[in-house]
Amino acid sequence: MTIRVLLADDQALLRSAFKVLVNSEPDMEVVGEAADGAEALDLARSERPDVVLMDIRMPGTDGLTATRKITADPGLSDVRIVMLTTFEVDEYVVQALRAGASGFLGKGAEPEELLGAIRIAHAGEALLSPAATKGLIASFLAQGGGTQAEGEGGARSERLATLTAREREVLVLVGGGLSNDEIAERLDVSPLTVKTHVNRAMAKLGARDRAQLVVTAYESGLVRPRVE
């Protein structure tokens, strides 16, 4: 299976470098290039990529707005978005995760990291790891970034109430940065059983992937950020 990749960045030179790298892989191909968020949205709808590498800061329609529109489109539910950022700890990155992005990647990442990120996102996992995502969110929420409107909090509580005790336990461990294998060892069950619980929790909470489960675990208060 070939992973179809859309590149969205206002820097043509960077897009060209990414394109050469991605197209050099036998299991990947670049199906489109966008210089702003509006173009990325149009190409996402026409090309149906598997993964979008989306720069956060672009002129006109930025990457965050484009991400929200893509993840809100039922016809693009299978599209995974990797946010590209200059700064790893960035309020906009967290907002992008809330909006449905699979995770984030620094623009200074090594080529193998970029290719690995595309494959991980395509597989439906969080980027670059549950621990990395957790660390970013914890840092932001510790500064008061997790405040939500009352209506949003009530809706989240209702969704959390639909989880079984085991699903809630797994959600806490996902939010704590544990992988499926680590959770399986902790709970003395098989990794397949953990995956089933994770998938059911995602379905009940309306999460596109694991990254959003981490966000929910923190914003709901099930997991508390540690302030160093």
Secondary structure, 3 states (H helix, E strand, C coil): CCEEEEEECCCHHHHHHHHHHHHCCCCEEEEEEECCHHHHHHHHHHHCCCEEEEECCCCCCCHHHHHHHHHHCHHHCCCEEEEEECCCCCHHHHHHHHHCCCEEEECCCCHHHHHHHHHHHHCCCCCCCHHHHHHHHHHHHCCCCCCCCHHHHHHHHHHHHCCCHHHHHHHHHHHCCCCHHHHHHHHCCCHHHHHHHHHHHHHHHCCCCHHHHHHHHHHCCCCCCCCC
